[in-house]
Structure formats: structure tokens, C-alpha cells
Amino acid sequence: MRGRLRAIYRKRFKKGPMDPRETATLVAGKGIEGNANQGGRRQVILLSEEAWNDATAELGMPLDPSVRRANLLLAGIDLEKTRGRILRIGAARLRIFMECTPCYQMEQACPGLQEFLKPHWRGGACAEVLAGGEILVGDEVEWEQEPQGVLPFSPARN
């Protein structure tokens, strides 16, 4: 499944505004260069554009995706139940660490939003950067192939 990077947001300081960007540098083991949250396993927060649109449609209120406070908005990529999978954005590689459950800030932004983001990983996913690189809005995004299991040798039976 292939998708596109639709938006990049960088946070200057904790609880600060999410600044839209056309380009960013992902740094292995850290996250987005210049972002307030660095290191740990929650280095980059990913959000599915389709999941966001579904949640806000059910809420009955169109909201800009920056309200979710995620770093990368992805189109055509389903994040649900992807823990451990590796996503490529340009030359960068990110491993999904866990579901990013919506926090109290969603409720502060819009009453009811937190509840509508709970099902199907609509709140997004947390990822760690395995390989860094420059990313640009419009870049292709795709899952790495999962390794195929190797069948053990079994002599033919007659």
C-alpha cells in the first residue's frame, strides 16, 4: 500500500503551536530536527488523513489536522494495528512503536474530539526514526515488505 505525505508539523516547545512545514529532517533515534519532543520511542506522531476525516465527520465539525498535534499527516496509509511495522517516507525509515491514544488536549481543543479519535487508531501512531533523512510534503509513503517466513526443508514423502 502506497500513500503520500500530506503535511508536516513541528512543535517549537512543549504544548506549543504546531507549525506547518513543507520540509523537515528526520534524525535517527531522535525524531524531527528542531521539534520539542526528542528521543524516547515516541519520536514522531503519525496521523492518517482518512481516519482524521472520519472522526471529524462523526463529530460533525471540520477541524484542521494540526489540532491533533501529530507531526506527519499521511494519506492512503492505514495505521491501525501496525505496531512493529516499518514505514518509508523518502529515504527515512520509521518503526511504529504503539497507538497514540488521544489525550486531554483533544478535549480542550474541541469537546467530544477525544472520544471520536479512540476507535481504530484514529488518534494516530507513535514511531521511532530508524534511518533519518530529508522529507518533503508530497513524498511517497509505503510500508516495507514484511520478511517472508522460510519453510524448513522437508524431504518428499512417497
C-alpha positions as CSV (number, residue, x, y, z in Angstrom):
1,M,0.0,0.0,0.0
2,R,1.4,3.4,-1.0
3,G,0.4,6.8,0.2
4,R,1.5,10.4,0.4
5,L,2.9,12.7,3.0
6,R,0.3,15.4,3.1
7,A,1.6,17.7,5.9
8,I,4.5,18.1,8.3
9,Y,4.1,19.9,11.6
10,R,6.9,20.8,14.1
11,K,6.3,21.9,17.6
12,R,8.7,24.6,18.9
13,F,8.1,23.9,22.6
14,K,6.0,21.6,24.7
15,K,2.3,22.4,24.5
16,G,3.3,25.0,21.9
17,P,1.7,25.5,18.5
18,M,2.1,23.1,15.6
19,D,3.9,24.9,12.8
20,P,3.2,23.6,9.3
21,R,6.4,23.0,7.2
22,E,7.0,21.9,3.6
23,T,10.1,20.0,4.5
24,A,11.8,18.6,7.6
25,T,14.8,16.5,8.6
26,L,14.2,13.2,10.5
27,V,17.1,12.3,12.7
28,A,17.6,8.6,13.6
29,G,17.0,7.9,17.3
30,K,15.7,11.5,17.9
31,G,12.7,12.5,15.7
32,I,12.1,15.7,13.7
33,E,15.0,18.1,13.9
34,G,14.0,21.2,15.9
35,N,10.9,19.6,17.3
36,A,10.3,20.0,21.1
37,N,10.0,16.2,21.7
38,Q,13.3,14.5,21.0
39,G,14.4,11.0,21.8
40,G,12.5,8.2,23.5
41,R,10.3,5.9,21.5
42,R,7.6,8.5,20.7
43,Q,9.8,10.4,18.4
44,V,7.3,11.1,15.6
45,I,3.5,11.1,15.8
46,L,1.7,9.9,12.6
47,L,-1.9,10.6,11.7
48,S,-4.0,9.1,8.9
49,E,-5.8,11.7,6.9
50,E,-8.7,9.3,6.3
51,A,-9.0,8.4,9.9
52,W,-9.0,12.1,10.9
53,N,-11.6,12.9,8.3
54,D,-13.8,10.0,9.6
55,A,-13.5,11.2,13.2
56,T,-14.3,14.9,12.5
57,A,-17.2,13.9,10.2
58,E,-18.7,11.8,13.0
59,L,-18.1,14.7,15.4
60,G,-19.9,17.0,12.9
61,M,-17.2,19.6,12.9
62,P,-14.4,20.1,10.3
63,L,-11.1,20.7,12.1
64,D,-7.6,21.3,10.8
65,P,-5.4,18.2,11.3
66,S,-2.9,20.3,13.3
67,V,-5.4,20.2,16.1
68,R,-4.4,16.5,16.7
69,R,-0.8,17.7,17.4
70,A,0.7,15.0,15.2
71,N,3.9,15.6,13.2
72,L,3.1,13.9,9.9
73,L,-0.3,13.6,8.1
74,L,-0.4,10.6,5.8
75,A,-2.9,9.9,3.0
76,G,-3.6,6.4,1.8
77,I,-1.9,4.7,4.8
78,D,-3.9,2.8,7.4
79,L,-2.2,2.9,10.8
80,E,-4.5,0.6,12.7
81,K,-2.7,-2.4,14.3
82,T,0.7,-1.7,12.7
83,R,2.9,-2.0,15.8
84,G,6.3,-3.1,14.7
85,R,5.9,-2.3,11.0
86,I,8.3,-0.1,9.2
87,L,7.2,2.8,7.1
88,R,9.3,4.5,4.5
89,I,9.0,8.2,3.7
90,G,11.5,9.2,1.1
91,A,14.9,7.8,2.4
92,A,13.7,7.9,6.0
93,R,12.5,4.7,7.8
94,L,10.2,4.8,10.8
95,R,9.1,1.9,13.0
96,I,5.6,2.0,14.6
97,F,6.0,1.7,18.3
98,M,2.4,2.0,19.5
99,E,-1.0,3.5,19.1
100,C,-1.1,7.2,20.0
101,T,-4.1,7.4,22.2
102,P,-5.8,10.8,22.2
103,C,-5.2,12.9,25.4
104,Y,-7.0,15.6,27.3
105,Q,-5.6,18.2,24.8
106,M,-8.1,16.9,22.2
107,E,-10.9,17.6,24.6
108,Q,-9.6,21.1,25.3
109,A,-9.4,21.7,21.5
110,C,-12.9,20.5,20.8
111,P,-15.4,18.9,23.2
112,G,-16.1,15.3,22.1
113,L,-13.0,15.0,19.9
114,Q,-11.1,12.7,22.3
115,E,-13.9,10.1,22.2
116,F,-14.2,10.2,18.4
117,L,-10.5,9.6,18.0
118,K,-10.4,6.4,20.2
119,P,-11.6,3.7,17.7
120,H,-9.4,2.2,15.1
121,W,-6.2,4.1,16.0
122,R,-7.8,7.3,14.7
123,G,-5.6,9.2,17.1
124,G,-2.6,8.0,15.1
125,A,0.6,6.1,15.9
126,C,3.9,6.8,17.6
127,A,7.0,6.0,15.7
128,E,10.8,5.9,16.2
129,V,13.1,7.0,13.5
130,L,15.4,4.2,12.4
131,A,17.0,6.0,9.4
132,G,16.9,9.7,9.0
133,G,16.7,11.9,6.0
134,E,15.0,14.9,4.5
135,I,11.3,14.6,3.9
136,L,9.0,16.8,1.8
137,V,5.2,17.2,1.6
138,G,4.2,15.1,-1.3
139,D,6.7,12.4,-0.7
140,E,5.6,8.8,-1.4
141,V,5.0,6.8,1.8
142,E,4.9,3.0,1.8
143,W,5.2,0.0,4.2
144,E,8.4,-2.1,3.9
145,Q,7.7,-5.6,2.9
146,E,7.4,-7.8,5.9
147,P,10.0,-10.7,5.8
148,Q,8.6,-13.8,4.3
149,G,8.9,-16.9,6.5
150,V,11.3,-19.6,5.3
151,L,9.8,-23.0,5.2
152,P,12.0,-25.7,6.7
153,F,13.4,-28.3,4.4
154,S,11.2,-31.4,4.4
155,P,12.1,-34.4,2.3
156,A,9.4,-35.5,-0.1
157,R,7.3,-38.5,1.0
158,N,6.3,-41.2,-1.4
